[in-house]
């Protein structure tokens, strides 16, 4: 049985003092590699606790130096990021066979929460439990880096407000955004407004289809800036939360078509995205054209499409105009992780 309930109980007590306790060092089954050195090989962690670790290595970094490390399960699949945790550690002593390092936690990460999650990662044996707790720990670290001392609102969602499927979705969104940001210059300096992050995870957790979750992942990534004060994505959260999986498919397809044409002509006003009924059926799997009309009308009423479906005629529908609006294109760009200003 996973220890998920243990950390959930702890999360509900955030803000309440606990009695200090002595740290117990635990044999780990973990390895670590220097994160900023692609050529580095994993070295065994002899023991580890919430305060730090002892690494068996030939390296002798200077005392006091801050070392970015990637912790991983020994023998885990190559390049399996779910089994890796990025941490900062400071060199505090040397010994014959290795070095001792103390963890430097992100600002705002409660050390008791770190202790609970890290211990669970170490002591659990079921691979599914280990993977789940790894993902949780990665997410907590990521949210703490993004939001600093104000990360609690987002973290509490994972421990209290969301059910198990919702928590899984929120983890997928957070870790997907972390992966998107990792390829950007200055990713480690990216910050985000805490209220926007909490809102994104809360409402994004309701999405259960992969396409819509990808939109939420991109929207979280585009909420992150070096300044960390941008709240402009809040309006896009309000738009995206009501979009159904079928509407997502229509909307994304329309935006992709426009972007393809714009890459050649850059003439937005003349671009029209027209689908035949047969094309709409193939796209959505829905044969009821009136139901498709309702979905298009909703996207129009949300100002994401330019033209509303015409329900006034009894003539069989010959075409569907799904041309996105400028607002719709802006939402789509943000959901691809792009940081642009609305028109």
Secondary structure, 3 states (H helix, E strand, C coil): CCCHHHHHHHHHCCCCCCCCCCCCCEEEEEEEEECCCCCCCCEEEEEEECCEEEEECCCCCCCCCEEEEEEEECCCCCCCHHHEEEEEEEEEEECCCEEEEEEECCCCCCHHHHHHHHHHHHHCCCHHHHHHHHHHHHHHHHHHHHHHHHCHHHHHHHHHHCCHHHHHHHHHHHHHHHHHHHCCCCHHHCECCHHHHHHHHHHHCCCCCHHHHHHHHHHHHHCCECCCCCCCCHHHHHHHCCCCHHHHHHHHHHHHHHHHHHHHHCCHHHCCCEECHHHHHHHHCCCCHHHHHHHHHHHHHCCCECCCCCCCCCCCCCCEECCECHHHHHHHHHCCCCCCCCC
